[in-house]
Amino acid sequence: MQKTIAIVGGGFAGVACGKTLLKLLGRDKARIVVFSEENYMVFQPLLAEVAGSSILPEAAAIPLRVAMPGIECRREKVMDLDLARNELTYESFEGHKRYLAYDHVVLACGSGVNMMAVPGMADHAMPFRTVAHAVALRAQISQQLEQAAVTEDEAKRRFLLTFAVIGGGFSGVEVAGEINDLLNAAEKFYPTIRPEDAQVILIHSRDQLLPEVSSSLRDFTRRKMEEHGVKILLQQRVKLVTGEGVTLVDGTQHRAATVVGTTGTAPHAFVERMKAEKEKGRLKTAPDLRLIGFHNAWAIGDCAHIINGFDNEPAQPTGQLAEREGKQCAANIAAVLEGKPTKPFFFKPLGMLCAIGGHNAVGEMMGFKLSGFLTWWIWRSVYLMKIPSFSRKVKVAMDWTWELLFSRDITGVRIDSANRVNDAYFQSGSYVFKTGDPATDFYVIEKGEVEVLRELEPGKGPETVAIFGPGDFFGEMALIEDRPRNASVKARTDVELTIIGKNMFARMSKVIAPLAQQVNSAIRKRTMLRRRLPRTAAILQTTLLKDLVEPLASQPLSGNCTFFSAVSLFEKEKADFYCVVDDNAQLIGVLTRTDLLAALEQASALPEAERETMLVVDIMTKNPLWVTTSDSPLLVAEMMRERNLKRLPVVFAVDDLRLSGYVRLEALMALVIRKISQQSPP
Ligand SMILES: Cc1cc2nc3c(=O)[nH]c(=O)nc-3n(C[C@H](O)[C@H](O)[C@H](O)COP(=O)(O)OP(=O)(O)OC[C@H]3O[C@@H](n4cnc5c(N)ncnc54)[C@H](O)[C@@H]3O)c2cc1C
């Protein structure tokens, strides 16, 4: 009777498994179904070449139907696996939930990317695992070259052409080498760019690159890459990634317009949900590759934790091992179906090869250590042989020959970011955009504050003309008027922003009427004081805010104060609001009567024990807007007018949020009236 064998994943492991099963069992004995999120297998060792423009993207993507003819390929995503019922759930092409009952299931779904490993990496770094990632990186390199070629600002040119690659494993080394080669090759087409303007920085946490190869080859890799101009930072960890570059744990900052993240893997969501034994998120297998405790569920490739019988060590997550595991798994499934014993996984690795840029590679093969140009040639030949499709082999060979004879392709297909919505993190002091930059996005502040800087009088340098905080937006004027930025926006504290692309912003403001109204009303209010009341603006501009700060009417509350004690304080002191501070007396929130009412509603639905443990920190308005004693009263008045606020807390400085007091709009206006009547008495 025909058995159904489901393979989840069409990568190195899944393809090798499927092909071997078909060979061993034939179509009569087995229905082999391969699920894959894409209809092609990604040949990841060639991705860096795609990014570096050595080969065209399709050459690294081999159609599954070509790679394994005769096998049922389904480009549908597996959502869940019920190991007890022998059934998998997948999302059909039309978006419906579908089920497949199987006799055997093979998990070969690889691993996902964990861009959350470093703060800011998900928002500002480019991942590097898929063909789409490689194409996006190639487009980015081209865009940076074009922009740098026409900028007259030297510092900006260097910033645009600095690429930081995080992670010195296979993918990090390969991609850093390829970016560097592409930049070098492109130089002759960009006469305004000097060699010293471009820089690739490779950051690795260990003391040597490429942990997979021997120590002498690691040294060779480093030496060769440095000779070709790559800056290598070893034993350095990235603490933060922002739109300005990377900050290392030791506090050093490296400005780079492009950051590529090659570290951080994570299991796929459905593997995470599976009730099976795991090691560091990977599915633990018995020696014959079956999931521990299951007779018909198998795991291979990067998603599996497999002990290699050759050295009794966990098998490395590499293409070579994934392929071998796939073949062995197929042989074991065939053995089970034929009532024969299975064999444990045993494989003596053939060696390692890694291209490091500049027509150099390093490798270890059959006990020999190899490096240099010849090794690079072997690297190319080996990967050419491994590509599981004849037409793709020819395509890659042609691309490589082309690249040896002619220049690299510098075409940059633009990736449309005008429709994007994403989050971003900017460190205090870094710029969100600068005067003269093209207007591409609209920004909404989720946390923190920014200041808008504009040169009001030529030669006097930029002055702060507005401060925005949580809930505020900016960047709309240049988008509406379709012109470059006429002001810079700088993070006053660490800020979290939502960035909305130009087209998306246009569409949203067209269909969401309240958004358009709010934007228009904010624009009117923002410019009103300076435009319509120039005398008022001039008086406020020349006054010091510290002279207008009033002491707080009531002592600030501690965030750890219980909800009930806050209620009794409000009743006793008849205050309208309280500032809330942490143990270091830093402002962390504001508690208003509205917050209290919302909390009372919430508390009535809770059991008494939980109600008693409710703290002020849980119910307050977090990240409140504040100003510092050195801010201009004009800015403060504008901030309050725009948001219809009557008062604002005043802190000592942007990096010292201790409370100095508060400022009232009424007090600011009273001062203006007093000064105007002194200047021109009735
Ligand atoms: C940039 C880069 C360079 C590399 N260079 C080398 C190198 O030079 N040498 C080397 O040996 N190794 C290299 N590797 C590692 C190697 O590529 C991996 O070890 C190998 O791809 C693992 O194979 P796999 O079959 O387990 O997973 P993958 O090849 O990642 O395939 C996973 C498959 O599962 C599918 N899938 C995932 N989730 C689902 C789902 N829910 N439903 C349906 N399908 C799903 C995917 O669509 C995909 O088809 C590199 C990796 C990267 C990222």
The ligand as a Gaussian input file, in Angstrom:
#p B3LYP/6-31G(d) Opt

LIG

0 1
 C       24.111000      33.577000       4.217000
 C       24.406000      32.141000       4.536000
 C       25.561000      31.541000       4.034000
 C       25.828000      30.203000       4.303000
 N       26.975000      29.660000       3.801000
 C       27.213000      28.334000       3.991000
 C       28.358000      27.715000       3.420000
 O       29.162000      28.368000       2.764000
 N       28.523000      26.388000       3.634000
 C       27.628000      25.638000       4.355000
 O       27.800000      24.424000       4.478000
 N       26.567000      26.194000       4.935000
 C       26.318000      27.525000       4.776000
 N       25.223000      28.104000       5.353000
 C       24.319000      27.283000       6.207000
 C       23.366000      26.444000       5.355000
 O       22.794000      27.233000       4.357000
 C       22.278000      25.843000       6.234000
 O       22.927000      25.060000       7.212000
 C       21.348000      24.974000       5.410000
 O       20.634000      25.760000       4.507000
 C       20.351000      24.223000       6.310000
 O       19.504000      23.476000       5.505000
 P       18.021000      23.126000       5.973000
 O       17.435000      22.260000       4.896000
 O       18.031000      22.590000       7.339000
 O       17.255000      24.512000       6.045000
 P       16.982000      25.600000       4.921000
 O       17.911000      25.448000       3.795000
 O       16.946000      26.884000       5.657000
 O       15.509000      25.252000       4.401000
 C       14.361000      25.368000       5.229000
 C       13.127000      25.119000       4.380000
 O       12.000000      25.013000       5.233000
 C       10.913000      25.741000       4.681000
 N       10.010000      26.084000       5.786000
 C       10.297000      26.704000       6.957000
 N        9.192000      26.810000       7.726000
 C        8.188000      26.242000       7.026000
 C        6.799000      26.035000       7.275000
 N        6.216000      26.421000       8.405000
 N        6.056000      25.432000       6.316000
 C        6.618000      25.022000       5.133000
 N        7.935000      25.162000       4.875000
 C        8.707000      25.775000       5.796000
 C       11.580000      26.916000       4.002000
 O       10.716000      27.482000       3.039000
 C       12.794000      26.224000       3.394000
 O       12.421000      25.627000       2.182000
 C       24.940000      29.438000       5.114000
 C       23.783000      30.046000       5.622000
 C       23.512000      31.382000       5.342000
 C       22.264000      32.033000       5.913000

